[in-house]
Amino acid sequence: MRKFMANMATAKQILWECVELGFVAILVIMLIYLILGQGSGVFVTSVADNVTKFANGVPTQSLIGLALVLGVIYLIMNRLNPR
C-alpha cells in the first residue's frame, strides 16, 4: 500500500508540473501576441482569441466571488501558520 501511495504522489507531482508548464506556455504565447500583434501567426492569434473569449465569458460576479473566497482562504492560512 505504501508503494502505491508513493507512486500516486509521484504521479500527482508530475501531473501538477505538466499543468504549470501548460500555464507558462499560454502566458508565453500571450506575451508573443502582445508584442507582435496580429502578425504573430495563426496559432498565436487563435490561442489569444480563445483566451480572450474565455476571459470575457466569465461574469463579473463570479470573478468577485472567486476573489473573495481566495482572500478568505489566504487569511485563514496565515492565521493557521503564523510566521
SEBADREN-412508 format. One line per field, with one value per atom (N, C-alpha, C): residue number from 0; atom name; y, x, z. Coordinates in Angstrom, 2 decimals. Layout:
BEGIN
i [NUM:...]
at [CA:...]
c2 [Y:...]
c1 [X:...]
c3 [Z:...]
//
This chain:
BEGIN
i [0:0:0:1:1:1:2:2:2:3:3:3:4:4:4:5:5:5:6:6:6:7:7:7:8:8:8:9:9:9:10:10:10:11:11:11:12:12:12:13:13:13:14:14:14:15:15:15:16:16:16:17:17:17:18:18:18:19:19:19:20:20:20:21:21:21:22:22:22:23:23:23:24:24:24:25:25:25:26:26:26:27:27:27:28:28:28:29:29:29:30:30:30:31:31:31:32:32:32:33:33:33:34:34:34:35:35:35:36:36:36:37:37:37:38:38:38:39:39:39:40:40:40:41:41:41:42:42:42:43:43:43:44:44:44:45:45:45:46:46:46:47:47:47:48:48:48:49:49:49:50:50:50:51:51:51:52:52:52:53:53:53:54:54:54:55:55:55:56:56:56:57:57:57:58:58:58:59:59:59:60:60:60:61:61:61:62:62:62:63:63:63:64:64:64:65:65:65:66:66:66:67:67:67:68:68:68:69:69:69:70:70:70:71:71:71:72:72:72:73:73:73:74:74:74:75:75:75:76:76:76:77:77:77:78:78:78:79:79:79:80:80:80:81:81:81:82:82:82]
at [N:CA:C:N:CA:C:N:CA:C:N:CA:C:N:CA:C:N:CA:C:N:CA:C:N:CA:C:N:CA:C:N:CA:C:N:CA:C:N:CA:C:N:CA:C:N:CA:C:N:CA:C:N:CA:C:N:CA:C:N:CA:C:N:CA:C:N:CA:C:N:CA:C:N:CA:C:N:CA:C:N:CA:C:N:CA:C:N:CA:C:N:CA:C:N:CA:C:N:CA:C:N:CA:C:N:CA:C:N:CA:C:N:CA:C:N:CA:C:N:CA:C:N:CA:C:N:CA:C:N:CA:C:N:CA:C:N:CA:C:N:CA:C:N:CA:C:N:CA:C:N:CA:C:N:CA:C:N:CA:C:N:CA:C:N:CA:C:N:CA:C:N:CA:C:N:CA:C:N:CA:C:N:CA:C:N:CA:C:N:CA:C:N:CA:C:N:CA:C:N:CA:C:N:CA:C:N:CA:C:N:CA:C:N:CA:C:N:CA:C:N:CA:C:N:CA:C:N:CA:C:N:CA:C:N:CA:C:N:CA:C:N:CA:C:N:CA:C:N:CA:C:N:CA:C:N:CA:C:N:CA:C:N:CA:C:N:CA:C:N:CA:C:N:CA:C:N:CA:C:N:CA:C:N:CA:C:N:CA:C]
c2 [-1.20:0.00:1.27:1.21:2.38:2.64:1.57:1.71:2.37:1.96:2.54:4.03:4.38:5.78:6.61:6.03:6.74:6.96:5.95:6.11:7.15:7.18:8.17:9.58:9.73:11.04:11.50:10.57:10.91:11.30:10.54:10.85:12.21:12.50:13.79:14.93:14.75:15.77:15.99:14.92:15.03:15.73:15.36:15.99:17.47:17.82:19.23:20.03:19.45:20.13:20.31:19.34:19.49:20.63:20.75:21.84:23.18:23.27:24.52:24.85:23.84:24.05:24.55:24.02:24.47:25.93:26.32:27.72:28.65:28.23:29.04:29.16:28.07:28.11:29.10:29.08:30.02:31.46:31.68:33.03:33.51:32.62:32.99:33.31:32.50:32.76:34.09:34.40:35.69:36.84:36.65:37.69:37.93:36.85:36.97:37.74:37.43:38.13:39.62:39.93:41.34:42.10:41.43:42.09:42.24:41.15:41.15:41.52:41.38:41.74:40.73:41.22:40.34:39.62:40.13:39.49:38.37:37.92:36.91:35.49:35.30:33.97:33.46:32.45:31.90:31.23:30.43:29.70:30.65:31.60:32.55:33.37:33.79:34.57:33.76:32.48:31.65:31.39:31.19:31.00:32.28:33.42:34.70:34.93:34.58:34.71:33.81:32.58:31.66:32.14:32.65:33.17:34.38:35.24:36.43:36.04:35.08:34.62:34.02:33.24:32.63:33.70:34.68:35.74:36.59:36.85:37.64:36.85:35.52:34.69:34.54:34.89:34.76:36.01:35.86:37.04:37.74:39.03:39.83:39.35:38.95:38.48:37.24:36.37:35.18:35.54:36.51:36.93:37.55:38.34:38.96:37.88:36.92:35.82:35.00:34.71:33.94:34.71:36.01:36.84:36.83:36.92:36.91:35.57:34.48:33.14:32.95:33.35:33.22:34.11:35.29:36.15:35.55:34.94:34.30:33.11:32.33:31.19:31.68:32.76:33.33:33.78:34.45:34.91:33.73:32.71:31.52:30.83:30.69:30.03:30.82:32.15:32.97:32.84:32.68:32.55:31.18:30.15:28.80:28.61:29.28:29.14:30.49:30.96:32.27:32.15:33.24:33.21:33.82]
c1 [0.82:0.00:0.87:2.00:2.88:3.48:3.81:4.38:3.36:2.09:1.04:0.87:0.86:0.71:1.91:3.10:4.29:4.19:3.72:3.55:2.48:1.41:0.36:0.88:1.68:2.26:3.19:3.96:4.85:4.05:2.99:2.14:1.48:1.02:0.39:1.37:2.60:3.62:3.94:4.05:4.35:3.20:1.96:0.81:0.73:1.02:0.97:2.03:3.22:4.27:3.87:3.14:2.64:1.62:0.77:-0.21:0.50:1.50:2.26:2.96:3.51:4.16:3.16:1.94:0.89:0.53:0.41:0.10:1.23:2.46:3.59:3.58:3.26:3.20:2.14:0.97:-0.09:0.34:1.00:1.48:2.52:3.41:4.41:3.74:2.77:2.04:1.32:0.70:0.02:1.01:2.19:3.22:3.68:3.85:4.22:3.14:1.88:0.77:0.77:1.04:1.06:2.21:3.33:4.48:4.30:3.88:3.83:2.47:1.41:0.08:-0.46:-1.22:-1.88:-0.88:0.33:1.33:2.09:1.61:2.34:2.10:1.18:0.93:-0.45:-0.85:-2.20:-2.38:-1.41:-1.53:-1.60:-0.68:-0.64:-1.93:-2.40:-3.63:-4.84:-4.89:-6.03:-6.00:-4.81:-4.72:-5.15:-4.70:-5.07:-6.58:-7.18:-8.64:-9.37:-8.89:-9.54:-9.42:-8.25:-8.07:-8.97:-9.07:-9.93:-11.39:-11.84:-13.23:-13.53:-12.59:-12.79:-12.87:-11.96:-11.95:-13.21:-13.72:-14.93:-16.18:-16.09:-17.25:-17.53:-16.56:-16.74:-17.42:-18.58:-19.30:-18.50:-18.71:-18.01:-18.31:-19.54:-19.91:-19.11:-18.85:-18.07:-16.63:-16.06:-14.69:-14.60:-15.60:-15.62:-15.76:-16.64:-16.82:-15.56:-14.90:-13.66:-12.58:-12.49:-11.51:-11.79:-13.06:-13.40:-13.06:-13.38:-13.09:-11.58:-10.82:-9.37:-8.80:-9.37:-8.93:-9.19:-10.35:-10.67:-9.74:-9.49:-8.58:-7.18:-6.74:-5.42:-5.35:-6.39:-6.41:-6.40:-7.17:-7.22:-5.86:-5.23:-3.93:-2.88:-2.95:-1.99:-2.23:-3.45:-3.73:-3.33:-3.46:-3.09:-1.58:-0.86:0.59:1.26:1.31:1.96:3.46:4.04:5.48:6.30]
c3 [0.00:0.00:0.00:0.73:0.76:-0.62:-1.31:-2.65:-3.58:-3.47:-4.28:-3.97:-2.69:-2.31:-2.77:-2.71:-3.19:-4.69:-5.43:-6.88:-7.20:-6.43:-6.64:-6.36:-5.33:-5.02:-6.14:-6.68:-7.78:-9.02:-9.32:-10.47:-10.30:-9.10:-8.82:-9.03:-8.57:-8.74:-10.22:-10.98:-12.41:-13.13:-12.82:-13.46:-13.12:-11.88:-11.48:-12.21:-12.40:-13.15:-14.61:-15.17:-16.55:-16.64:-15.65:-15.62:-15.54:-14.69:-14.57:-15.89:-16.54:-17.83:-18.87:-18.85:-19.76:-19.53:-18.27:-17.96:-18.41:-18.22:-18.66:-20.18:-20.87:-22.33:-22.80:-22.16:-22.54:-22.26:-21.13:-20.82:-21.83:-22.27:-23.26:-24.59:-24.98:-26.23:-26.17:-25.03:-24.89:-24.93:-24.36:-24.41:-25.85:-26.59:-28.01:-28.75:-28.46:-29.12:-28.77:-27.50:-27.09:-27.74:-27.97:-28.58:-30.08:-30.75:-32.21:-32.80:-32.02:-32.50:-33.51:-34.49:-35.46:-36.37:-36.48:-37.33:-36.64:-35.51:-34.75:-35.24:-36.15:-36.69:-36.35:-37.09:-36.94:-35.58:-35.17:-33.91:-32.73:-32.68:-31.57:-31.53:-32.69:-32.75:-32.29:-32.68:-32.26:-30.76:-30.20:-28.74:-28.03:-28.52:-27.91:-28.00:-29.14:-29.27:-28.29:-28.12:-27.18:-25.75:-25.37:-24.01:-23.79:-24.79:-24.68:-24.56:-25.38:-25.30:-23.93:-23.41:-22.10:-21.02:-21.07:-20.06:-20.13:-21.34:-21.48:-21.12:-21.16:-20.86:-19.37:-18.53:-17.09:-16.57:-15.92:-15.40:-14.29:-14.17:-13.17:-11.76:-11.50:-10.17:-9.79:-10.75:-10.47:-10.12:-10.81:-10.50:-9.12:-8.76:-7.43:-6.36:-6.59:-5.64:-5.49:-6.59:-6.54:-5.78:-6.02:-5.31:-3.81:-3.43:-2.00:-1.36:-2.03:-1.49:-1.35:-2.36:-2.28:-1.17:-0.98:0.10:1.47:1.65:2.92:3.16:2.14:2.28:2.65:2.02:2.33:3.79:4.26:5.66:6.63:6.33:7.20:7.23:6.07:6.03:6.80:6.74:7.50:9.01:9.43:10.87:11.38:10.53:10.95:10.97:10.09:10.00:10.23:11.49:11.72:11.48:10.99:10.66:11.76]
//
